[in-house]
């Protein structure tokens, strides 16, 4: 599937991919969502907490960048080369969180990202180097990576988990 190139395409994909993800999660029994093995030792709940954490990072980047700052990307104390360590830290911070709380946070952060995207014009979302904080890429590219592409990645893991561990 091609990447969105307009705000409306991004918003439509944001909603449809999120709905597909949540429908897949809803197809699992509550206890299955806590079982390890969805992504190595991670559970489905861990995957959702991971998505929420990346939503929050995107929201922080956009807010700090829009205020003229230079956000720490991907997160304070981490470089892009240290993503495995960052993802492990996210897991350690969120692993014990109850599924219903994780889902509520994910739905909330998804809605806030949607509201941020709605404020942008197409050229501001998808023009590379449009804003200093985005470096060589665009707001839209970061948004796709932290949302629709990430949702697809999580769905793939959950589908395999359901097929091999649940069914």
N, C-alpha and C positions, 0 to 999 in steps of 0.2 A: 504494500500500500504506500502510495507516495505521501511525502510530508506535506502538511498544510502550507499554503502560501498566502492565505488571507486570514484576517481575524475571524470572519464568520466560519471558515473551514476549520480553524483551530478550535473555536468554541463548540462546533458540532462534534468534532472528533473527541474533544475533551469529555463531553457529556456521554457520547455513545460508548467510548472505550471504558469510561468509569462505570457506566451502567452494566456493561458486559462483565467487567471484573466483579462487581458486587453481586450480580446474579450468580456467577460461578461460586463465590464465597457462600452465598445464601443456599446453594445446593448441598453444602456440607452440613453435617450434624455439628452442633456446638462443640462436642468433645473432639471431633475430627479436626477442627480449626486449631486446636492446641497441640496436636500430635507433631513431633519432630519429623523431618523428612521431606518437607515441601521444597526446600532448597538447602541441601546438605542437612545440617542439624536444625535449621530454622523451621518453625511451624508456619501455617498460613497466617496466623495472628502476627508472627514476627515479620512476615513479608509486608503486611499492611502497615505495621509500625514503621518499617523501613520507608515505605512510600510516603507516609505522613512526615517523617523526618526530612525527606528530600523536598517535599512541598514547603516545609517551614524554611529550609535553606533558600529555596527559590524566592520565597516571599521576603526574606531578609535581604538577599542580594538586590532585589528590585527596589525595596524601600530605601535601603542605604544608598544605592546608586542613584535613585531619583532625587534624593536629598543632597546629591553632589558628593557623596562619600565614595570610598573605594572599598567595597565589601571584601572581607576575607573569604576567598573562594578556594575550595568548596566550603570549608568551615574553619573557624579559628584554630590554629595549630596544625592544620593539615594542608598538604598540597594535593594536586590532582593525581600525582604518582602514589599517594598514600591512601587511595580509596579503600583498599581492603581493611586497613586499620581504622578508618573512619566508619565504615560499615560495621565492623566488629564493635566499635564503641557505641554505635547506635543500638545494636543488639543488646549489649550489656546494660545499657540505660533503660531499655524498654521491654526486655524479655519477660518480665514478670507482670507486665500490665494486663489487666483483664481485657478480654476480647471486645466486650461491648464498649469500653472506654476507648480502645484503639480505633474501632470503627467510627465512633462519634467524632474523634479527633480528625480522622481521615476525611470524613464527610465535610467537616467544618473547614479544613485547610483546602480541600478541593473547591468549595464554594468561594473561599477568599481568593484563590488563584483565578477562578472564573471572573470574579469582580475586577481584579487587576487587569486581566486581559481585555475585558470590555472597555476599559478606559483608553486603550491604545488604538491608533489608526494603523492601517495595514503597513504603510511605509515605515512607521516607527517600530512595529513588531518585527518586520522581516528584512530590514536593511542592515547589513553587516556594518559594524563600526559606527552605528548611528549614535550610540551613547558610549562615553568613556568607560563606564563600568563593565560593558559587555566585551571589551577587548576586540578581538578579530571576528567575533560572531554577532548574533542578534538576540534580542529579548525573546523572540519567537522560538529560536533554536533552543535556548535554555528551557523555555516553557515546554516544548515538545519532549525534550530529554527527561525532564522531571515529572512529566505527567503521562501523555499518551504512549510514548515509547516504554516508559517504566511500567505502565499498566499492562501493556502487551507482554513484557518480560515476566511480570508476576503471574499473569494468566497462564502462560506457558508452563511455569513451574507448578501451578495449582492443578492444571489439567493432568500433567504427568503424575503428580502426587495422587490425585483422585483415581487415576487409571491403575496405578501400581500398588498403592497402599490402602485404598479405601474400597474399591469395587471388587 
